[in-house]
């Protein structure tokens, strides 16, 4: 039973808390009595607002007449900022109360028009000024804490300084952060003897650890401190590549020898040079990437061996390792991997940590398989009634339990059907789907294929009228949230209807790439989420994307905030490995990811095309002009395309200007018809799927939210490659996915090269392809926990190095030595 409202409010006011955020921190720290709710706004009918609850609102504002005009924007904003509201949701709740004067609008964005900036500005939310590193570290050391666990516990105290980051290892740059020993003033001296001892312990488990496991263990043990940069970069790089205890032993000998010698020579080869080109050893690392799989049930015991060998006692790492193994077990059961059975798990004798992973998985698994099917469920495959798969059942179960979830499963895993099934399981009266425009009819078909009696309304939200009983789906495109009428329909939808389930398909399409600029689309989608949650606190929200991280970590943070309904202010997003791993840990904790295995044979061809005749044109390409470089090397690729294009071919080009029209001319010159799917022209997709045109030319938009190509296309030609491995997989995944009618697909990547016997080869396309195969960008680290180590190049840096290599190649052709101003670069390989 909850304490009566007035008594609870009197008690809370005595605490002198100033904001709802402080109330949340106080509640989370464990000081809250059990009869005082953590979310009083959801419990008490008498609820007025946070200012009233905390006693910070001052005297009750005088009610003004209905005829009173709105206050000027600056005065209204100053009044609102005095309320100490901490979120858009708090404002909406307050605006419905008697406390809001009529001269303060309930919808300030609409009321003030061009004067409106954003909600942070309106509410007066400002990022706290973080104490400089040296001062913050001095404070941390003064506490005389011993471990990171001690620090995390201390940070939950109500008097913890707000200008000290809870996660200093993520906030401060790698140049400043030296590990927890340095932060707390508790030192462990790493020398050749302690490193050797550590590696001896690691030998027993290294084959069973994932890359992210190794990184976390090394970093939290203080072994990746800046002053150990060379030797331990070498150590991390070596550990990621090894698979056996013998290889660890050889690595130990290398580290110890170089440490004793003190010159770091063994480590410096290939380490610390951001501009190094990707070589064969890097590609091998890419091919051997450990992506969260288990070979057998015996590997679960690595958790217990880590505890026995005291490799780490960090509670957060151990919890993550357990979560990782639960996810790996689900992946094995999704794939029906031989040897993975419930009986096998039950029969194995595990220790504490492995036992926890097994028990956590089995509890979820039993709940998943016993999940009742909705009575109207009618999904069929080729005319036969088919049960939902395990991933789809797990999605529904976690939404029932957690309410907010991310599904980061790979292309073709069945995320759409998982979302529709979850809507049925939760018996949602109204489900709202936000999706890419090209997929709206596909969503409608999929919904009616599973629940034939559902009412599905596509687009035109202003005319939406749901059935009072039964299942209703409103399917909208993201473009609906950037129209002149958007500000009218969002309040109308949320005030007039109770949304039970909100699905954000390809959630990255509601993106915000830069911290300094919030897009109108993003802001309006967020307003929908906030208003819907205010109307229905029990709402479920599902975000779906196979590529939740593409451009930068800030984009991923904002996506997670949208799905979770939380302000992740303590999640740093500058481009560092530590921050990428923190994002990875959060993605894993709040979502699920199934990487489907396909039986379709894939043949990838990478023919080299002679580009020697392009030498003069390439030398004229201006520094930094990547588009001009792509245009310059297009000619030989067009000649190649003319020989291989046929009906059922999809052609991809990342760059469009003065490229896509030339591609279309070549295809049409072969007597074939062409459809297009680009940012400006999406008319060709349906015609290609209906075989009304022979060939489809697509750019970046073809990589997300497009289904049905697997029925008509078995040949893909890359005329200009994308920039990341995730995008590359997404594009191939358009035709390599469940439901394909082909036994084999072909992927053709023509690569223009300049070749001379004594000068070697220069190829921009080959460099691009190698960087994709390396699959070790920050995006890959955040999504799958692969460690990019030292070779992360921006597009601009890759272009600069490639052009420099071209000029070095020309010098070699002419017999000149490299210029001393620019060191030789192995982009051009001999």
N, C-alpha and C positions, 0 to 999 in steps of 0.2 A: 504493500500500500504506500502511495506517495503522501508525503506531508501536505496538509492543506496549503493552498496557494499563498495566502497571506503570511503564514508562518514560515514557509520555505523562502519567500521573497525577503522577509525580515532577516532571516538567517544569512542569506546570500549578500544582502546589503551590508551586513556587519563585516564582511570580508574586505570591503573597500576595493573590489576589483573594478577595473575601468572599462573593459571592452569584452565583447563576447569571446574574442580570441583568448584573453586572459582567463575567462571562465572555463573555456575548453581545456587550456593547459592545466588549470587547477583540478579540473575533473579527471583528466587523464593521469595526473600524478598520484591518484589514489587517496586524495584527502576528502573526497565527497562522501557524505553520509549516504547510506543505501536508500533512504527514503526521500532524497533530493535528486530529481532526474538530471541526467546529463544533457538532455534536450528538452528543457521546460517548454519551449515554444510548441512542441508536438504533444505535450501532455495536458496542459491546463487550458480549459476553455476561457478562463479569465485573462489569459495572456494578452498583454498590450504591446510590449516591445522590450528590447534589451536595455534601453535606457531606464525604463521603469523597473525592470527586474534587478538591475545592478544598483539602482539609485543614483545614476549619473546624469539623468535627464534634466535636472534643475526644475524650476517651477513649471507647471503644466501650461503650455502655450494657450493663449486666449483664442477661443474660437471666433472666427470672423464670419461675416455674412456671406451667403452664397454669391452675392453680386460682386464681392471683392475680386479684383484682378490678381493675377499671379504676381508674386514678388519678382523684381528684376533678378536675372540669373545669378549675379554675384551674391546678392543678399540671400537668395534661396539656398545657394550652395553653402554659404557660411552657416546658415541655420542648420542645414542637414549635417554638416561636418561636426557641429556641436553635439550631435546625438551619439557620436562614437559608434555608429553602425559599422560592422566589419565586412559586409558582403552585400551583393545585389539582392540575395534572398532575404537578408535582414531588412533591407529597405522595403521590399514588396510586402513583407509581413507588417512592418510598421505602418506602411501607407494605408493598410486596411483598417487600422485601429482608429479610435477616437482621438488619438494624440496628433494626428496629422491635420494641420490647419488647411482650410480650403485654398489658401493662396500658395500652397506648396503642392506641385502636381504629383499624381501617382505615377505618371509616365513622363519623367523629365526629358528623356530623349525626344519624344514627340513634341512636348510643350515648348522646348527652347530651340529646337531646330539647329541652325548653324552654330549657335553658341555652345552646343553640347560637344564634349570631347570624349569622355569615356566614364565608366563607373568608378575607376580609381580616383579620377579627378573630382567627381561629384561627391563621393563619400570622404575624400581627404585621406585616402589610403596612400601611404608612402612606404617605400622599402626602408627598413631600419638601417642606419649607418653602422656598418660592421667595424669593430675595433681593429686597428692595424695588427698584423700578424705578431710582431714582437711583443706588443702589449697584451694581446690575447693569450699568447703562450706563457707570458709571465704570470698572468692570472691562473691559467691551468696548472702550472707548476706549484703555485702557492697552495693549491688544494691538497697536495701530497697524495694524489690518487695513484694507484698502481697499474690498473689495466683499463682498456677501452670500455669494458663492461662497467667499471666504476664510474667512468666519465658519463656514459649514457644514463645511468641511474641518477647521477647528480644533476644532469641537465633537465630532469623532470621536476626538480624542485621549483616551487613558485617564485623563489627569489633568484633563480638563475638569470644572469644578465641577458637582456634581449639583444645586446650588441655583440654577443659571442656566438658564433655558429655552433649548432648542435653537431654538425658533421664537418669539422674543420678540414678533414682530409680531402673533401670534395670542394670546399669553398676556396681555399687558398691555392695558389698556383703550385705546380710541381717544383718550381725553383725555391719556394718557401717551405713547403711541407716536407719534413724529413722523417715522418713516421711517428707512431704513437710513443715510442720511447723518448724521442726528442720533445714531443709536445708535453708529455707529463713529467719529463725530467727523470725517467727511469731508463737507464741505458743497458743495452746488451751489446757487448763488443763482438762484431762479426769479423773474424779473421779466417785464415785458411783452415785452422783446426775446427772452428765452430761450423764453418760452411761444409767441411767434409763430414762432420758428424750429422748435420742436418740432411745432407744428401744420402747418407747411409740409411737414415730412417725413411727417407722418401722412396728409396729403391723398392720397398715392399709394397707400395701403393701407387706408384707413378703410372702404371699401365691402366689403372682404373679411374684416374682423375681426369676431369675435363680441364680445358685450358683456363676457364674462368676460376675453377677451383684453385689451380696452381697460382694464378695471379693474386687472388685474395690471400692465400696462405703466405706467399712471399712478401706481399706489400704490408700485411698486418703484422708480420714478424719483423718488420723494419729492414728487410733485405734489399729493398729497392730505393733506399735513401739516395739523395742526390750525390753525396760524396762517394757512393759506390756505383755511380752511373755505368761505367764501362763494364766492370766485372759482372754486375748483376743483370744488366741488359743481356749480356752474353748468357748468363745463367738461365734467365727466363726464356730467351730464344731457344736455347738448347733443350730445356725441359719440354717445351711445346712440341719439339720435333721427335723426342725419343719415345720408344714404345716398350723397351725392355730394361731390366735391371742392369744388364751389361752396358747398355748405352749410357745409363746414368753413371756407371762407374767410370766410363771413359770421359764423360763430361766433368766428373769430379776431379779426375786427374788433370784435365786442362785448366780448370779454375784454380786448383791448388798450385800447379806449376807456375802459372802466370802471377798468382798472388805472391808466391815466395820470391819470384824474380823481380816483382814490383814494377814491371814496365807496361803491363796491360796489353802486351803485343798480341796475345792470343785472342783478346776480346775485340780489338779495334777493327778487325777485318769485317766489313759489312755492318758495323754497328754505329749508331748515332748520326748517320748521314741521311738527313731527311730527303735529300735529292737522289739517293741511290735508285737506280732502276731495278725493277723486279727481275730477278734472275731465276734459273732453274730450281735452286734450293728454295726460293720463296714460293714458287709454284707447287713444289712438293709439300710445303707447309699448308698451302691452300687446299691441296687434294686430301691431306691427312687431318684436316680440321676436325676436332672432336666436338660434335654438335649434340651433346646431351643424350647419348645412347648407351645402353647396357648390352654387353655381349651375352651375358648369362646371369642367372640369379646369384651366382657366387660373388659377382662383383659388388653386390650390396654390402658385403663384409668390409669393403674398404672404409666405410664409415666407422666401424668398430676399431679397425687397425689404426686409423688416424687418432682415435682417442687413446688407444693403448700405447702408441708411440709418442703421444703428447706432441704431435706435429703442430697442433693449434688447440688452444683452449678458449678462443674467441667465440662467445655465445652466438653472435650474429652470423659468423661464418658457418658454424656448425648447423644452425637453423637453415641457412641457405643451402648447405650441402644436402640436408635432409629433403628440402623442397625440390632440389635438383633431381634427387633420386626418385622421388614420387613422380615428377614429370617424365623422367626416363622410363619408369614402369608403365605409365600411361602410353607413351610412344610405342613401347614394345607390344602392349595389348592392342592398341589401335592397328598396328601392322600385323597382328597375329604371328609374331615372331616365334619360331619353334623353341620349346623349352620354357616358355613363360606361361605358367598356369597358376591358378589359385591353389591347387593342391601342392604344387611345388613351393609356393610361398609359405603355406601353412606348415609344410613338413620341414622347412629349414629352421635351424636353431641359430638365431641371430643375437647379437648383443644389444645394448641399450639403443644406440643410434640407428643401426640398421633395422632393429625391431620397430623403432618409431616410424621409420619410413614405410616399412611393410604394413604396419597396422593402420597408418594414415591412408595408405593407398587402398587397402582392403575394405576399410569402412566406406570410403567413397565408392569403390567398385560395387559393393553389395547394394548400396543405395541407388546407384545408376541402373543396374540391371533389374531392380525391382520397381523402377519408376513406372507408374501406370501410364498407358497410352491414352490420349484423349479419345473419347468414343467416336468422334467424327473423323479421326485420322484415316486417310485413304491414299497414302503415297504409294505409287507403283513405279517399277522399273521395267520397261518393255512389256507393260500390261500386267505384270505380276505384283501383287501387294508385297511391300517390302518394309521391314522394320527400320527404325532409325539406327544409325551406326553408333558406336561407343562415344565418339567425339561429340555427336549431336546430343546424345543423352547426358553426357557430362556437362555440356554447355547449359542445358536446361536445369540440371541439378544445382550447379553453382549459382545460376541466376536466382533460383529459389532461395538459396541460403545467403548469398552475398549481396544481392540486389543490383550491384554494379560490376561489370565484368568486361574484359577485353578478350576477343578471340583473334589471335595473331596467326592462325593456321595458314599453311601454304596455299598456293593457287590450286583450285580444284579439290580442296579437302571436304567441301560440303558446308561452308559457313552459312550460306543463305538458308539451306534447309534446316540447319541447326537453329537459326534464329526463329524461323517459322514454327518449328517443333516446340521451342521454348515458349513461344506465345500461346500455343495450345495447352502445354502442360500447366502454365500459370493461370490458364483460363482468363486471359486478358480480354476485356470487352472492347478496348480500343488500343490498337498498336499503330504507332506512327513510325514510318520507315523513311529515312533520308538516304538517298543513293545517287550514284552517277546517272545522268540523264539517259544514257544508252541502255541502262539496265532496268528501267522502270517497268517495261512490259514483261521482261523476264521475271521480275519480282511478282507481278500479277499472276503470271502463268504458274510460277512455283507455289504461290499461296493457294490458288484454286486447285492445284494438283494435290495438295495435302489436305486442305479443308474446303471441299467443293461448295459448301453452303455459306462461306464467308462473304461479306460485302467488301469489295476492294475498290477504293476510289483513288485514281491516279491523277496527279497534278490538280490544278485549280482548287486550292484549299478553301477559297472563299465560298464555294458552293457545296462544300462537304456537309452531308447530313447522314449520320450513322444510324443503324438500326438500334432501337432501344434495347433489344435482346440479341444475343448471338455475337459472333466475332466480326469486328470491323477493322479494316486496315486502311490507313491513309498513307499512300506512297508518294513522296515528294522528291524532286531533285534539289540539289544544293543551290541551283540558280534561283530557286524560289526565295532564297534568303538574301538576295541582293537586288530586289526590285523596289520600285517606288511604293508599292502597296504592302511590302513586307511588314512595316511597323504597325499596320492595321490588322493583318491576319494573325500575327503571333499572339497578341492579347486576346483576339476573338477566339482563336483555337483553344488556348489554355484556360480562358475564363468560361467558355461555353461548354467545354468537354473535359472529362476526367481521363487523362492519358494513363493507361496502365503499364505500357511497355514502349520504350523508345529505342529504336534500332538506328545506329549511325554506321551505315555501310561505307566502306572505304573512308573511314573517319578522317584520314589525312586530307581529304578534299575540303574539309572545313578548316584548313590550315592557317597558321599564322607563323611565318618563317622568322620574323624579326621582332625582338622585344620592344623596339621603339615604335612600331606601327601595327595597330590592330585593324584587321580588315573588317569591313562592314558585314560581309558574309559571316565571318567568325563570330562577331559580336551578336548578331541576330540569332545564330544557332545557339549560342550560349544563353541568350535571353529565353529562348524556347525551353531549354533544359531547366533553367532556374525557375521559370514560371510554372512549368509542368510539375516540378518537384514541390513547389510551394502549394499548389493545388492538391497534389497527391503525394504526401511524404513516403508512401509505400511503393512508389514507381520503381520499375526496373529499367536499367539502362545498359545496353550492349554496344560496345564499340568494336568494329570489325575491320581488320586490315592485315594483309600479308606483309606489308611494308610500313609499319608504324613509324619507322625512323628512315628518312631519306636524305634530307638536306642538312639538318643540324639537330642538336639535342634540344634546343629551345622549342622547336616544332614538336618534338616528342613530348616534352613537358606540358605544353598547352593542350595537346591532344589528350593526355592522361587527366589533366585537370577537368576537361570537358566531360570525359567518361565518368570519372570518379566523383565529380562534384566537390572537389577539394582544392584548396589553395596550397600548392606544393612549393611554398616560398623557400623551404630549406633544401630544395633540390637544385644545386648549381648546374649550369648548362653550358659553360664555356667549353671549348673543344679540347678536352683532355681525356686520357684513357680512364682515369679514376672516375670522372663524371659519367662516361659512357657505361662503365660497369655498374655504377649506381642505378642508372636508367634501366640496364638489363635486369638487375635484381628486382626492381619495381615492376617491370613488365611481366616478369615471371610470377611475382607474388599476386598480382591482381588479374592475371589472365591465363590463358592456356594456348599452347601452340602445337599443332599436329603437322608434321612434315610428311605428306603422303608419299609413299613409294609407288611409282608407276611401272607397269609392265611393258609400256610402249617402248620399242627400240628407238633410240635417238642417234642419228648419224650426223656428226658435226664435221664440216669440211672448211678448211682455212687456206684456200689457194693464194699464193703470192702472185701478184700481177706486176709486170714491168712498168716502172714509173720513171725511167731515166729521161724520157723526153719532157718531163715536167720540171726538170731541175731549175731552169731559169725562172719559171713562174713561182716555184716554191721559195726561191731566194728573195722574191719581191713581197712575200707575205709579211705584213707588219707585225711587230712584236705584240703579242696578246690577242691577235685576231684569230681565234680558233675557227670561227665560221669561214673565214677566207681560206684557211688551210683545208678544211673539209671540202669546200667548193673546188679547190685546186686539184685535189686527188680524185675527184668524182669520175673523170673521163674513163680511165681504165675499168672502173667498176661498172659503168654503164655498158661497156662492150661485153663484159662478163655476164651482166644481167640479161643481155639480149640472147645469150646462148642458153640460159637456164630457166628463164621465166616461162611459165605455162599456166593453164587454168588451175585454180586451187593454190596459188602462191600468195603469200603475204609478204610485203616488202616494208621493212622498218627503217626509218631515218630519224635520228635524234634532232638533226637540223633540217629546217624546212626552206628557208629563203634561198631562191635560185637553185634549189636542189630537187624539190618534189616535182616541179613542173618538168624538169629534164628527165626525171625517172618516168613520169607519165608518158612523155613523148616516145621514149624507147619502147615501153610496153605496148602502146597503141600502134607503134610502127611494126610490131609483130602481129598485128591484126587482132589483138586482144582488147577487151573492154576493161575499164578501170573505175574503181570506187575509191573514195578517200575517207580517212578518219584522222583528222588533225584538230588542233585547237580551234581553228576557224571553220572547218568543214567536216561535219560528221555524217554526211548524207550517204556515204557509200557502204556503211556497215550492214544495214539490213539487206541491201541489194546483194552483197557478197554472200551473206548467210543463206539467202534464197536462191543463190546461183544465177542471179540476173546479170552479174558482172563476173569477169574471169579472175581479176586480180584486185587485191586490196592494198593500198599504200597507206601506212599509218605512221604517226609520230608518237611522242610521249603519252598522250591520252589513251592509246590503245593498250597500254600496259596495265591499266587498272579498271576493274568493274565491267569487263567485257566477257560475255560467255557465248557459246554457240559456235565459235570458230573451229572447234575440234571436230565438228561434223562435216566441214567442207574444205579444210586446209591441212595439207601435210608437208608443205615446203615453206620455210621462212628464210628470207634473205636480209641480212643486216647490211645496209649501205652506209650507215653511220651508227656506231655503237653508243649505247647509253653510258652513264658514268659510273654506276655502281653495280655490284654483283646482284643486289636485291632487285634492281630495275631489270637487269638482264634476265633473271629467273622469271620475273613477272611476265615479260614479253613472251619468252618461250612457253610459259605456262598458259598462254592463251590457246595454244594448239596441243600442248602435252598435258592432258588432264583427263579426269574420269569422263567416260562417255565418248571418247574418241572412237571413230569408226575405222581408224587406220592402225595397222600393225607396226608401222614405222613412220617416223617423221624425219625430215631433213632440215638441218640448220646450216646455211651457207654464209660464211663471213669472208668476203673478198678483201685482201689486204695488199695495198699498193706498197711496193718496196723499190728502193734504189740500191743496186748491187754492183759492186766492182770487186774483182778477185782479190786485189791487194788492200782494198779499203774496207771490205766487209759489207754489211747491210744496214740501211737506215729505213725504218718503217714506223710512221705515226700510228697506223692501225694496229701493228703488232704490239706496240707499247700499251695502247688502250686495252687490247685484249688481255695482255698479261696482268694489268692492274685489276681487271675484272676477275680473272681467275685467282688472283692472290686473295680475294675476298676477305681483306683485313682492313676495311675502313672503320671509322668510328661507328658508322651505321651497323656494320656487321657485328661489332663488339656489343652494341646496345641490344641488338635483336637476338643474337645467338651466342654471345659470350666468346667469340673468337678474338684473339689478342692481336692488334695491329702492330705492336712493337714499334719499330722506328721508321718504317717506310710508308708514311702517309703523305701523299702529294695532292695539293689542290689542283683544280683544272688549270689555273693560270701557271702554277709551278711546273706542271707536266708539260704544258705547251712551251714554256720558256726553255726547259731543259731539252726538249725535243728539237727545237729550232737551233739551239746551241750545238747539239749533237749533229744536226744536218751540216752546219758549217764546218765542224771538225771532220766530218766524213768528206766534205768537198776538199778540205785541206789535204786529207790523206790521198784523195784521188790525184791531186796536183803535186803530191810529194812534199807538202809543206808541213812543218811541225805544228802542233796545236799552239794557239795564242797563249802566252803566259798569263794574260788577264782572265782567262776562262779555262779552268782545268779540264783535262780530258774527261769525257763522260761516256760511260758504257752503254748509253741508249742505242748507239750504233755499235753493234757487236761484230767483232771480226770473225 
